[in-house]
């Protein structure tokens, strides 16, 4: 008991001494923040304090300044934060590193200097793209690093001739590591007003004249897989001095028109690829396929990069470009082929204010006499389908269209259904027929059209040894796809003595559930459903004489506010039937509903309990 008491006293002494005495020379605002480190013994780092400042000056110059202190407890933290890369535009932005410093626990202060620590490089993402290498990174090597140190980074970026007239930004007040304090300041000249939106628990600003200040306190870290890429769930602020979307559209429209002047010289290889295509959609696919084989998409994390444009002819002759450059070039080529196309910018989620942050890339809007659709500039259409755009903000660059969020149709309109009828269970090769149908925004029009019905079914069906003998697309449109098919499957049933086992995991019914981090037993964030809708798998099998079902999936019925699930199984009139369905009615499943959804999704996979077991001997035969 005495030993435990001494240990407890020693631990308290350690915590107090750690918090206030080990580091020297730190600014006063950090002294109270140090104690919070002890709350996170397993974290990869702790952001002790950060201030970000955006300033628009009266002459149009824009200044961004950031100052931070971060605690690095271990080798992983040193690897992640020991050499920060600061992005900037060479000869267009002035980068000033005001402080780059390491504080050690024994009281030392080690400064990095331009002579031994600052190294400008070409970003790895832009290697082999010489026309884009004005975008650079300054690698700042922190000196004196050791486990348990604190690093300070303070730098300023000044842009005298901004790429666009307005000041804008998007700041998130939470990261994967714990954050103790985060401050955002936006300063405008007299007569200017800021259009902003605080969301997902971000603070509201204090406004003093034309200075806006957001102050955020301590926030725990989060798991990347838990967030699932849904950054809109994090506390954030979006802001801009642009008056409305028309100002942003007008600026982009002028830029696109400027780089699109004059016809492009059509290469002979593209002319040859187009020769066999007579319909508009065939020509579009030919142009996209030709580009995909020859062009690399280059992306770099800098606010100006997505809208820095070279001429369409320069892109055509270089073999690379960012998403918007490629979209402009492909749209130009298609228009010269007689197609009606235009370019749109895509934002993930809802764009809160008119700005150019959080751009997810550019897409092409296509109109034919028989169809209308939106597609990626070079990817095959099944790799960015209409369904993938649901919930995204789309901004037409021609300036004539309305900026809008792609809506999700009602649950009743979105469905995927697979019906299988099996015969010859007692033969080496199982025979069967099936019908795949899908409606609404879950209808895989792009995939079936580009891959063909047979190849699509080959990727969908999971029966061992399956071979599609014939597949016919009875319906093929954006809102309706139906494919009738026949198939055979060798080794579809596993054998164990007198027992035959038919797996019931023949279709990925999680396709409506979106990103599914199955490994998480508990979640903090809601689970985002890609498209609310229904997925149904129905299997029927004619039982051979003397076959009995000895094990089948138990029936399950569950209803929640966010949806419902159903499993039925049984034998009637000599036929075994099995149905599994899930209906998701909301875009987000709450965190406390995750476990039930997770269990259902796990149960739909290839598992021993997701199967039906047949006994090939009758009970009378077994008794003998």
C-alpha positions, 0 to 999 in steps of 0.5 A, a space after each residue: 500500500 505504501 509503495 502504491 502511495 509513493 508511486 501515485 505521489 511520484 506520478 502527480 509530481 511528474 505530471 506537474 513538473 512536465 506541464 510547467 518546468 521541462 520546456 523553457 522559452 515557450 510563449 505564455 499562451 502555451 503554458 496552460 496548454 502543456 498540461 493537456 498533453 497528459 490526456 492523450 498518452 497514445 496520440 501521434 502528436 498534439 497540436 498545442 496552439 495554432 493561429 491562421 490569419 488571412 488578410 486582404 489588403 486595400 491594393 488587392 494583395 493577399 497574405 496568409 500567415 500561420 503559426 503553430 506549436 506541436 508536441 511530438 511524442 514518438 518516432 512516428 510523430 517526428 517522421 510526420 511533422 519533422 520536415 513540413 512541406 510548404 506549398 507556394 508558387 515560385 516568383 508569384 508568391 513571397 514565402 517568409 519563414 519567420 520561425 522554425 524551432 525545436 524545444 527539447 525537454 531539457 530546456 534547449 532551443 534549436 533553430 532551423 536556418 536557411 543555410 541548413 534547413 530550407 530546401 525548395 523542391 519540385 513536388 513529387 506529384 508534379 515530376 515529369 510535368 515541367 509546365 506545372 513546376 512553378 508550383 513548389 514546396 519548401 521543405 523545412 527540416 526541423 533540427 534538434 528533434 527528439 521524442 517528446 519535443 515541441 516544434 514551432 513553425 511560423 511562416 507567411 505567404 504574400 501574393 501581390 497579384 492573386 489568381 482571382 480578385 476575392 479572398 477565400 478559405 476553408 479552415 477545419 478546427 479538428 484533425 486526427 491528432 488532438 488540438 488544444 487551441 486553434 484561432 482563425 483571423 480574417 482581416 479585410 480593408 474598410 468597405 469590404 464584407 465577409 460572406 462566411 458559414 460556420 458549420 458542424 460545431 465550429 464557433 461563430 466569429 467575433 467581429 470588430 469592424 472588418 476583422 473576424 476572429 474565430 476561437 476554437 478550444 480543445 478537441 480530441 483527435 479522430 480516426 480517419 476510417 471513422 470519418 470516411 472522407 466526410 470532412 463536412 462532419 468536422 467543425 469548419 468555416 468557409 469564407 469568401 469576399 466574392 459577392 455571389 456565385 455569378 462572380 465566381 462563374 464569370 471569372 472562370 468562364 473568361 479563363 476557360 474561353 481564353 484557353 479554348 480559343 481556336 480549333 485543336 489539330 486532331 491527331 491522326 490516331 484520334 481520327 482513326 479511333 473516331 472513324 468507326 463511331 457513328 453515334 454521339 455517345 460512341 464518339 464521346 467514349 472514343 475521345 475519352 478512351 484515346 485521352 485516357 491512354 495518353 494523358 496523366 492527370 496531375 493534382 497538387 494541394 494548393 488553392 490556385 492549382 485546380 484553376 491554373 490553366 494552360 491553353 487547350 493546345 498546350 495540354 494536348 501537346 504535353 500529355 498531362 494536366 489538372 482535372 479542369 485542363 483535361 476537361 477543357 481539352 476533351 470538351 473542345 475535342 468533342 465539340 469539334 466532333 459535333 457533340 454538345 458539351 460543356 465543363 462544370 466544376 465539382 465540389 464534394 458535398 454542399 459548397 457553403 459559400 461561393 469560392 474555389 476551395 474544396 474543388 473535387 475536380 471538373 466534369 463534362 456535361 453532355 447533351 445528345 439527341 437521346 440523352 443527357 449525362 455528366 461524366 469524368 473528362 477521361 475516366 470510363 463512365 462507369 468509374 464516375 457514374 451519376 450515382 457518384 455525383 449525388 450530394 455534390 455541388 456542380 457549378 457550370 463554368 459557362 456562367 449561364 447555369 445554376 449552381 446546385 447540389 445533385 439531389 438524391 431521389 427518394 428511397 422508393 426510386 432507388 433499388 437493386 434486385 437480383 433474382 436467381 433460379 437454380 437447377 441441377 444442384 446434384 450435378 457437377 455443374 449447376 445451371 440457372 437463370 437470373 434477372 438483375 434489375 436496378 432503378 433510379 440513381 442506383 441503376 448502373 447504366 454507365 457500367 453496363 453500357 461500357 463493360 457490356 452486360 456479360 462483363 458486368 455480371 461477371 463482376 457482380 456475381 460471386 458463385 464459384 466457377 460461374 460462366 454467363 452463357 447469355 445476357 441480354 439488356 432488356 432495359 438500358 437507361 439512366 433510371 432503369 437497367 434490366 439484364 436477363 441471363 443464363 449461367 452455369 457454375 462448376 464447384 458452386 456447392 462445397 462438399 462435406 460427406 453427404 452434405 452440400 453447402 451453397 454459399 448465399 453471398 452471391 452479390 455485394 448487397 452493401 453497394 447502397 451502404 457507401 464506405 464501410 469500415 467494417 473493422 470499427 466496432 464503435 463509431 463517433 461519426 454517422 455513417 454516410 450512405 452513398 445513395 439511400 435505397 434498397 438492395 435485394 437478393 432472392 435465390 430459389 433452388 429446386 431440391 433434388 429428390 431426397 435432398 433435405 435442408 439441414 441448416 438455413 439462415 435464421 429469419 431476421 426482421 429489423 426496423 430503425 428510423 434510418 431503414 430496415 433489414 429483412 432475411 427470410 429462408 424456407 422450403 415450400 413445394 420442393 423449392 428452397 427460397 432465400 431473400 435478403 434485403 436492406 432498405 436505407 431511408 436516410 443519407 446518414 445512419 447515426 453512430 449508435 446505429 452503426 453496429 446493427 448495420 455493420 452486423 448486417 453487412 458482415 452477415 451478407 459476406 462470405 461467412 460460414 453462417 451465410 450459407 444453406 446446408 443440404 443433406 443429400 440422403 433422406 432420413 430413411 436412407 440415413 437410418 439404414 
